[in-house]
Amino acid sequence: MNKKKVSANTNDCNSSDSNYTMEHADLMIIVKLCKLMNASFNYDLLLQDIMNYCTDVMNVEGASVLLYDEQSNKLIFHLATGDKSEKIKKIFLDCDEGIAGWVFNNNATILSNNLDTDNRFCSRVDNATGFKTKSILAVPLLIGNKVIGIFELVNKKSNTGFTDRDQYLSEGLAAQIALAVERLRLIHENIAKSRLATIGETVAGLAHYIKNILTGLEGGKTIIDKALPKNNYDIVNSIWPIIHNGLNRISTLTLNMLEFSKDRKPDYTLQSIESVITEVIQLYKNKAEFEHITLKSIVDETITPFYFDKTGVFRCLLNLISNSFDALSKVESPKIFICAEQTEKDVIIELTDNGCGMSEESIKKIMMSTLFSSKGSRGTGLGLPVTRKIIQEHNGKLYIKSELNKGTTFTMILPKNFKPDYIE
């Protein structure tokens, strides 16, 4: 899309292109935004932080980013701030609809402090959300001459409404936002391709792993088929744990492959980390007793509920504890401890075992994107990379400390003060 940029300032003041000169304070606003852009590689969290920053420094009731979706040919509210942000995100606009559509098609900024007389304004969004838009400043997001979306500021919190300074400054912010959107899109596109390529490279290994599981299941099925007609339930009871274990392994493998191969948006809810740890302990309690493994948890009672994706963190703990169980197969007095404590900013979860441990080389390979298993043919290499991926989605960190024949400690660090913008 190549269009000549035009002025569309509908305020009473003159065009910002000719009258306004950027001041030092304005430059510092842009500089701070540039620093913020390098704070995280988590796509949604970073853009949400940028929107919160813009809402604050521009002194408006709300800010939003609409991105053009080629597949649907719609403008989609990708992120928004304000009281109605969640309702706004569910609305798609036609590419010629309202002020956003006009900006998209004309590659021009609109500043309007009197929407009652602006025939480009469409009230559909207000009607759907119950929000009242009184003034708006909409700027195209550009990569080269291509409009990839719209940056909108609504309802200036001042009697003067939006000014030339606001227009000039918002166009500077929009330029940085467009770069952030494009940079993060490319990063995540490369990550997705890398994941798929990595899975493709390990298909043979996964097929061999699955074949071994299926061989065990087929053998167990044959024995049970022969035992049932004879009512020999002792044999059935002895074989069933093998079948149950095989089914669990296939289920875990499938979920890990799906988790690793696609981008995932965490579902942040206010949760107790103690309840998640307790659930994991209960799930593995019988297995631990059967294999004579001491399995205990120690959780700091002062840890208050905080926002995290319960399903994701639960999967992380499952992967880690499963890894520890495998590491304890030939160990005397095997032990697994899960401990949780908090600092001022983080919740720290440590899972420690006294198993076979890993070499430094193995740890380095695990912490890279390439799938690697330290268990040889008994592992897929998916568990720990998936765990690392989920923790990174929380803006957290994963550390591994291990020593051969002495054991391993996995440390998960999750920020406890994070609160999604969509939660009041």
C-alpha positions as CSV (number, residue, x, y, z in Angstrom):
1,M,0.0,0.0,0.0
2,N,1.6,3.2,-1.2
3,K,-0.2,6.4,-0.5
4,K,0.7,10.1,-0.2
5,K,0.5,11.2,3.4
6,V,-1.9,14.0,4.0
7,S,-2.9,16.2,6.9
8,A,-6.2,15.5,8.5
9,N,-6.2,17.7,11.6
10,T,-9.8,18.6,12.4
11,N,-8.9,20.6,15.5
12,D,-9.2,24.4,15.5
13,C,-5.4,24.8,15.8
14,N,-3.1,24.7,12.9
15,S,-1.3,21.7,11.5
16,S,1.4,20.3,13.7
17,D,3.6,19.7,10.6
18,S,4.3,23.4,10.3
19,N,4.0,24.9,13.8
20,Y,5.3,22.5,16.4
21,T,8.9,21.8,17.3
22,M,9.8,18.8,19.5
23,E,11.0,19.8,22.9
24,H,13.5,18.0,25.2
25,A,10.7,16.5,27.4
26,D,9.0,15.1,24.2
27,L,12.2,13.5,23.1
28,M,12.7,11.8,26.5
29,I,9.2,10.3,26.1
30,I,10.3,8.7,22.8
31,V,13.7,7.6,24.4
32,K,11.9,5.9,27.3
33,L,9.6,4.1,24.9
34,C,12.7,2.8,22.9
35,K,14.1,1.5,26.2
36,L,10.8,-0.2,27.0
37,M,10.9,-1.9,23.6
38,N,14.0,-3.9,24.6
39,A,12.6,-5.0,28.0
40,S,11.0,-8.3,26.8
41,F,10.5,-10.7,23.9
42,N,7.1,-11.7,25.0
43,Y,4.9,-10.3,22.2
44,D,1.7,-9.6,24.1
45,L,3.2,-8.5,27.4
46,L,5.6,-6.1,25.7
47,L,2.9,-4.5,23.5
48,Q,0.6,-4.2,26.5
49,D,3.3,-2.5,28.5
50,I,3.8,-0.1,25.6
51,M,0.1,0.7,25.5
52,N,0.0,1.3,29.2
53,Y,3.0,3.7,28.9
54,C,1.4,5.6,26.0
55,T,-1.9,5.9,27.9
56,D,0.0,7.4,30.8
57,V,2.3,9.8,29.0
58,M,-0.4,11.1,26.6
59,N,-2.8,11.6,29.4
60,V,-5.8,9.9,27.8
61,E,-8.6,7.5,28.9
62,G,-7.5,4.8,26.6
63,A,-5.1,3.7,23.8
64,S,-5.4,0.9,21.3
65,V,-3.6,-0.8,18.4
66,L,-5.5,-2.2,15.5
67,L,-3.6,-4.5,13.2
68,Y,-4.6,-5.3,9.6
69,D,-5.3,-9.0,9.1
70,E,-4.8,-10.0,5.4
71,Q,-6.7,-13.3,5.8
72,S,-10.0,-11.7,7.0
73,N,-9.3,-8.3,5.4
74,K,-10.3,-6.7,8.7
75,L,-8.8,-4.2,11.2
76,I,-8.6,-6.1,14.5
77,F,-8.2,-4.5,17.9
78,H,-5.1,-6.3,19.0
79,L,-4.5,-4.5,22.3
80,A,-6.3,-1.8,24.2
81,T,-6.3,0.0,27.6
82,G,-9.2,1.5,29.5
83,D,-12.3,0.2,31.2
84,K,-13.7,-1.4,28.1
85,S,-10.5,-3.0,26.8
86,E,-11.7,-6.6,26.8
87,K,-14.9,-5.7,25.0
88,I,-13.0,-3.7,22.4
89,K,-10.7,-6.6,21.6
90,K,-13.7,-8.7,20.4
91,I,-14.6,-6.1,17.7
92,F,-13.3,-6.3,14.1
93,L,-13.7,-3.3,11.7
94,D,-14.0,-3.3,8.0
95,C,-11.0,-1.6,6.3
96,D,-13.1,1.4,5.3
97,E,-15.1,1.7,8.5
98,G,-14.9,4.7,10.8
99,I,-11.9,6.9,11.5
100,A,-9.6,3.9,11.7
101,G,-10.7,2.8,8.2
102,W,-10.1,6.3,6.9
103,V,-6.6,6.5,8.4
104,F,-5.8,3.0,7.0
105,N,-6.9,3.9,3.5
106,N,-5.5,7.4,3.4
107,N,-2.2,6.9,5.3
108,A,-3.0,10.0,7.3
109,T,-3.3,11.1,10.9
110,I,-6.7,12.2,12.2
111,L,-7.0,14.6,15.2
112,S,-10.6,15.2,16.1
113,N,-11.9,17.0,19.2
114,N,-15.5,17.2,18.0
115,L,-16.7,13.8,16.9
116,D,-20.4,14.9,16.8
117,T,-19.6,16.8,13.6
118,D,-17.1,14.4,12.1
119,N,-18.9,12.2,9.5
120,R,-15.9,9.8,9.4
121,F,-16.6,8.7,13.0
122,C,-18.5,5.4,13.4
123,S,-20.4,4.8,16.7
124,R,-20.5,1.0,16.3
125,V,-17.7,0.4,18.8
126,D,-19.2,2.8,21.3
127,N,-22.6,1.1,21.0
128,A,-21.1,-2.3,21.5
129,T,-19.0,-1.4,24.5
130,G,-21.0,1.3,26.2
131,F,-18.0,3.6,26.0
132,K,-18.4,7.3,24.9
133,T,-15.6,8.5,22.6
134,K,-15.4,12.3,22.8
135,S,-12.1,13.0,21.1
136,I,-9.7,10.8,19.1
137,L,-6.2,10.9,17.7
138,A,-5.5,8.1,15.2
139,V,-2.2,7.5,13.5
140,P,-1.2,5.0,10.9
141,L,1.4,2.3,11.8
142,L,3.9,2.2,9.0
143,I,6.6,-0.2,7.8
144,G,8.1,1.7,4.9
145,N,5.0,3.0,3.0
146,K,2.8,0.0,4.0
147,V,0.1,0.6,6.6
148,I,0.1,-2.4,9.0
149,G,-2.4,-1.0,11.5
150,I,-3.6,2.0,13.5
151,F,-2.5,3.6,16.8
152,E,-5.4,5.3,18.5
153,L,-5.7,7.6,21.5
154,V,-9.1,8.5,22.8
155,N,-10.5,11.1,25.2
156,K,-7.8,13.5,26.1
157,K,-7.9,14.3,29.8
158,S,-7.7,18.1,29.4
159,N,-10.1,20.9,28.6
160,T,-8.1,21.8,25.5
161,G,-8.5,18.4,23.9
162,F,-5.8,17.0,21.7
163,T,-3.2,19.6,20.5
164,D,-0.6,19.9,17.8
165,R,1.9,18.6,20.3
166,D,-0.1,15.5,20.9
167,Q,-0.3,14.8,17.1
168,Y,3.4,15.4,16.7
169,L,4.3,13.2,19.7
170,S,1.8,10.4,18.8
171,E,3.3,10.1,15.3
172,G,6.7,9.6,16.9
173,L,5.3,7.0,19.3
174,A,3.5,5.3,16.4
175,A,6.7,4.9,14.5
176,Q,8.3,3.1,17.4
177,I,5.2,0.9,18.0
178,A,5.2,-0.1,14.3
179,L,8.8,-1.2,14.6
180,A,8.1,-3.1,17.8
181,V,5.2,-4.9,16.2
182,E,7.2,-5.8,13.1
183,R,10.3,-6.8,15.0
184,L,8.4,-9.1,17.4
185,R,6.4,-10.5,14.5
186,L,9.6,-11.5,12.8
187,I,11.1,-12.9,16.0
188,H,8.1,-15.1,16.7
189,E,7.8,-16.2,13.1
190,N,11.4,-17.4,13.2
191,I,10.9,-19.1,16.5
192,A,7.8,-20.9,15.1
193,K,9.7,-22.0,12.0
194,S,12.6,-23.1,14.2
195,R,10.3,-25.2,16.4
196,L,8.7,-26.9,13.4
197,A,12.0,-27.5,11.8
198,T,13.3,-29.0,15.1
199,I,10.3,-31.3,15.4
200,G,10.8,-32.3,11.8
201,E,14.4,-33.3,12.5
202,T,13.4,-35.5,15.4
203,V,10.4,-37.2,13.8
204,A,12.4,-40.4,13.4
205,G,13.4,-40.4,17.1
206,L,9.9,-39.7,18.2
207,A,8.6,-42.5,16.0
208,H,11.1,-44.9,17.6
209,Y,10.0,-43.7,21.0
210,I,6.3,-44.2,20.2
211,K,7.0,-47.6,18.7
212,N,8.6,-48.8,21.9
213,I,5.5,-47.6,23.9
214,L,3.1,-49.3,21.5
215,T,5.1,-52.5,21.6
216,G,4.7,-52.6,25.4
217,L,0.9,-51.8,25.1
218,E,0.4,-54.5,22.5
219,G,2.2,-57.0,24.7
220,G,0.2,-56.1,27.7
221,K,-3.0,-56.3,25.6
222,T,-2.2,-59.8,24.5
223,I,-1.5,-61.0,28.1
224,I,-4.8,-59.4,29.3
225,D,-6.8,-60.9,26.4
226,K,-5.6,-64.4,27.5
227,A,-6.1,-63.8,31.2
228,L,-9.6,-62.4,31.1
229,P,-11.4,-65.5,29.8
230,K,-9.8,-67.4,32.6
231,N,-10.7,-64.8,35.2
232,N,-7.1,-64.5,36.1
233,Y,-7.3,-61.0,37.5
234,D,-4.0,-61.2,39.3
235,I,-2.2,-61.1,36.0
236,V,-4.5,-58.3,34.8
237,N,-3.7,-56.3,37.9
238,S,0.0,-56.8,37.4
239,I,0.0,-55.8,33.7
240,W,-2.4,-52.8,34.0
241,P,0.2,-50.4,35.5
242,I,2.4,-51.0,32.5
243,I,-0.5,-50.1,30.1
244,H,-1.5,-47.1,32.2
245,N,2.1,-45.8,32.2
246,G,2.3,-46.2,28.4
247,L,-0.9,-44.3,27.8
248,N,0.3,-41.5,30.1
249,R,3.6,-41.3,28.1
250,I,1.8,-41.0,24.8
251,S,-0.6,-38.4,26.2
252,T,2.3,-36.4,27.6
253,L,4.2,-36.6,24.3
254,T,1.3,-35.4,22.3
255,L,0.6,-32.4,24.6
256,N,4.3,-31.5,24.6
257,M,4.5,-31.6,20.8
258,L,1.5,-29.3,20.5
259,E,2.9,-27.0,23.2
260,F,6.3,-26.7,21.6
261,S,5.1,-26.3,18.0
262,K,2.7,-23.4,18.4
263,D,2.5,-20.0,19.9
264,R,0.5,-20.0,23.1
265,K,-1.2,-17.3,24.9
266,P,-1.1,-17.8,28.7
267,D,-4.4,-17.7,30.6
268,Y,-3.5,-15.6,33.6
269,T,-5.7,-16.1,36.6
270,L,-5.2,-15.4,40.3
271,Q,-4.0,-18.7,41.7
272,S,-2.3,-20.3,44.7
273,I,1.0,-21.9,43.8
274,E,0.6,-24.2,46.8
275,S,-2.5,-25.7,45.3
276,V,-0.8,-26.5,42.0
277,I,2.2,-28.1,43.8
278,T,-0.2,-30.2,46.0
279,E,-2.1,-31.4,42.9
280,V,1.2,-32.5,41.3
281,I,2.3,-34.3,44.5
282,Q,-1.1,-36.1,44.7
283,L,-0.9,-37.1,41.1
284,Y,2.5,-38.8,41.6
285,K,1.9,-40.1,45.1
286,N,1.0,-43.6,44.2
287,K,3.8,-43.9,41.7
288,A,6.3,-42.7,44.2
289,E,5.1,-45.2,46.8
290,F,5.3,-48.0,44.2
291,E,8.9,-47.1,43.3
292,H,9.9,-46.4,46.9
293,I,10.7,-42.8,46.2
294,T,10.4,-40.1,48.9
295,L,8.3,-37.3,47.5
296,K,7.7,-34.2,49.6
297,S,6.9,-30.5,49.2
298,I,7.8,-27.5,51.4
299,V,5.9,-24.4,50.5
300,D,6.3,-21.0,52.3
301,E,2.9,-20.3,53.8
302,T,3.3,-16.6,53.3
303,I,3.1,-16.8,49.5
304,T,-0.1,-15.1,48.5
305,P,-2.0,-15.9,45.3
306,F,-0.6,-14.2,42.2
307,Y,-1.4,-14.2,38.5
308,F,-0.1,-17.1,36.4
309,D,-1.3,-19.6,33.9
310,K,-2.2,-22.6,36.1
311,T,-2.4,-25.1,33.2
312,G,1.1,-24.0,32.0
313,V,2.8,-24.0,35.4
314,F,1.1,-27.4,36.1
315,R,2.6,-28.8,32.9
316,C,6.0,-27.4,33.8
317,L,6.0,-29.2,37.2
318,L,4.7,-32.4,35.5
319,N,7.6,-32.3,33.0
320,L,10.2,-31.7,35.7
321,I,8.9,-34.3,38.2
322,S,8.7,-36.8,35.3
323,N,12.3,-36.1,34.5
324,S,13.3,-36.6,38.1
325,F,11.5,-39.9,38.3
326,D,13.4,-41.2,35.3
327,A,16.7,-40.0,36.8
328,L,16.0,-42.0,40.0
329,S,15.6,-45.4,38.3
330,K,18.9,-46.8,39.6
331,V,19.4,-44.8,42.8
332,E,19.3,-46.0,46.4
333,S,17.1,-44.0,48.8
334,P,15.6,-41.9,45.9
335,K,14.2,-38.5,46.9
336,I,12.3,-35.7,45.2
337,F,11.6,-32.4,47.0
338,I,9.5,-29.5,45.7
339,C,10.1,-26.2,47.6
340,A,8.5,-22.8,47.0
341,E,9.4,-19.5,48.5
342,Q,9.1,-15.8,47.6
343,T,11.2,-12.7,47.4
344,E,9.9,-9.2,47.0
345,K,9.3,-9.6,43.3
346,D,9.3,-13.3,42.5
347,V,8.0,-16.7,43.5
348,I,10.8,-19.3,43.4
349,I,10.0,-23.0,42.9
350,E,12.8,-25.6,43.2
351,L,12.5,-29.2,42.3
352,T,15.5,-31.3,43.6
353,D,16.3,-34.9,43.1
354,N,19.2,-37.1,44.1
355,G,19.2,-38.9,40.7
356,C,21.9,-39.6,38.1
357,G,22.3,-35.9,37.2
358,M,23.4,-34.3,34.0
359,S,26.7,-33.1,32.5
360,E,27.2,-29.4,31.7
361,E,27.1,-30.2,28.0
362,S,23.7,-31.8,28.4
363,I,22.4,-28.8,30.3
364,K,23.6,-26.4,27.5
365,K,21.9,-28.5,24.9
366,I,18.7,-28.6,26.9
367,M,18.7,-24.8,27.3
368,M,19.1,-24.3,23.6
369,S,16.1,-24.5,21.2
370,T,17.2,-27.8,19.8
371,L,15.4,-30.9,21.1
372,F,17.7,-33.0,23.2
373,S,17.2,-35.8,25.7
374,S,19.7,-36.8,28.3
375,K,17.8,-40.1,28.6
376,G,18.9,-41.6,25.3
377,S,16.2,-43.7,23.7
378,R,14.0,-43.4,26.8
379,G,13.3,-39.7,26.2
380,T,12.0,-37.4,23.5
381,G,13.8,-34.2,24.4
382,L,10.5,-32.2,24.5
383,G,9.8,-31.9,28.2
384,L,12.4,-29.4,29.3
385,P,12.2,-27.2,26.2
386,V,8.4,-27.0,26.6
387,T,9.0,-26.1,30.3
388,R,11.4,-23.4,29.4
389,K,9.0,-22.0,26.7
390,I,6.1,-21.8,29.2
391,I,8.2,-20.1,31.8
392,Q,9.5,-17.5,29.3
393,E,5.8,-16.8,28.4
394,H,5.4,-15.7,32.0
395,N,8.5,-13.5,31.7
396,G,10.1,-15.9,34.1
397,K,13.4,-17.8,34.2
398,L,14.5,-21.5,34.4
399,Y,17.8,-22.6,35.8
400,I,19.3,-26.1,36.0
401,K,22.0,-27.0,38.4
402,S,23.2,-30.6,38.2
403,E,26.1,-32.9,39.0
404,L,26.6,-36.4,37.6
405,N,25.6,-39.2,40.0
406,K,24.6,-36.6,42.7
407,G,21.4,-35.1,41.5
408,T,19.7,-32.1,39.8
409,T,17.9,-29.0,41.0
410,F,15.5,-27.2,38.6
411,T,14.7,-23.6,39.6
412,M,11.6,-21.8,38.2
413,I,11.3,-18.1,38.8
414,L,7.9,-16.5,38.2
415,P,7.2,-12.8,38.7
416,K,4.5,-12.4,41.3
417,N,3.7,-8.7,40.8
418,F,2.5,-9.1,37.2
419,K,-1.1,-8.3,36.6
420,P,-2.7,-8.5,33.1
421,D,-4.2,-5.2,31.9
422,Y,-7.5,-6.9,31.2
423,I,-8.0,-7.8,34.9
424,E,-9.5,-5.1,37.0
